[in-house]
Amino acid sequence: MVDEVKENEVAKEGEGEKSAEEWAGMVADKEKATNKQDSKVVEDVPSKILNQAEIDNLLGFKEAEDDNEDRTGIKAILNSGMVSYERLPMLEIVFDRLVRMMSTSLRNFTQDNVEVAIDDIVSMRFGEYLNSIPLPTMIAVFKAEEWDNFGLMTVDSSLTYSIVDVLLGGRRGTAAMRIEGRAYTTIERNLIERMVHVIFADLSAAFDPISPVTFRFDRLDTNPRFASISRPSNAVIVAKLRIDMEDRGGRLELMIPYATLEPVRELLLQMFMGEKFGRDSIWETHLVEELWQTELDVNAVLEEQVMNLSKVTSWEVGSQMLLGATTKTDVKMYCGDIPLVKGNMGRKGSNIAIRVTDKIKGKR
């Protein structure tokens, strides 16, 4: 009897172990199926990693970016508020006048054949312009007296050595010598300062037809950090000029912040000289002619009295109000509330007439 019980217990243990192994196998199969589905999902999702060129294109920054090329990405958003110089058409005419005047004045200044040309006119941020200034260079800070603001003029090293060579009697046909790794001497700074004064006089004359202004030389720096006249984020306009003296020459850049041009902004918005904004001379003439034919209601006031409200409300048909006016009392004539003239009342034929004696000055 005892042996049968032991055999039954062993059989039950064997069945339990078998069922446990079956459950374990089912769980393992389910885990494999789940892992297989997850790996399939991961394989279906494409893995894309942007390279540096794609990141720069997304942000809008390129290594060799052309100024005339359309910008994209975040940089385009940052520069979306930039005012383009093309919105100030009269400013381009001013720079054309400056080029013609500089060609004559620099020829007289250097006693040499000088050709001045505009390379480009661009708009940028002030901080971006300072970072683009090549070193070494001379930076002249000037002030527009009537506009009460500043601007910059940069003279590159090639133009500096060319002007010094010409003014000190350098022979033609030889390129100006350029010595690297040294600061500008006092003689070089003084000669460039003389040339800057000549250019500022021409710039003032170029703006005269638009608005009289005097550009006064303030100081001469060689470090762009000392020429900070505006916030880095402010918009500026840069005119790049090329000055050639036969086989010598260089570049000169004129930077004017838009804040400096703000007092004459409306004048620079003109498409041509003498344009009137929002006005039409033909319409003005027609309006003036029609105004002279306008009909007006004119009231003649014999006398004005002040009385109590109770007396006014007690008036009835047949009530009388005595006036203190006589034949010599002045009668005032009004158009609405505006006093016009005064005169004496009389009679002409069957009509009552007023003879004007004087105009009424001031309000009623």
Buried (B, 14 or more C-beta within 10 A) or exposed (E): EEEEEEEEEEEEEEEEEEEEEEEEEEEEEEEEEEEEEEEEEEEEEEEEEEEEEEEBBEEBEBEEEEEEEEBEBEBEEEBEEBBEBEEBBBBBBBBEBBBEBBBEBBBEBBEBEBBBEBEEBBBBBBBEBBEEBEEBBBBBBBBBEBBEBBBBBBBBBBBBBBBBBBBEEBEEEEEBEEEEEEEBEEEBBEBBBEBBBBBBBBBBBBBEBBBEBBBEBBEBBBEBEEBBBBEEEEBBBBBBBBBBBEEBBBBBBBBBBBBBBEBBEEBBBBEEEEEEEEEEEEEEEEEEEEEEEEEEEEEBBEBEEEEEEEEEEEEEEEEEEEEEEEEEBBBBBBEEEEBBBBBBBEEEEEEEEBEEEEEBEEEE
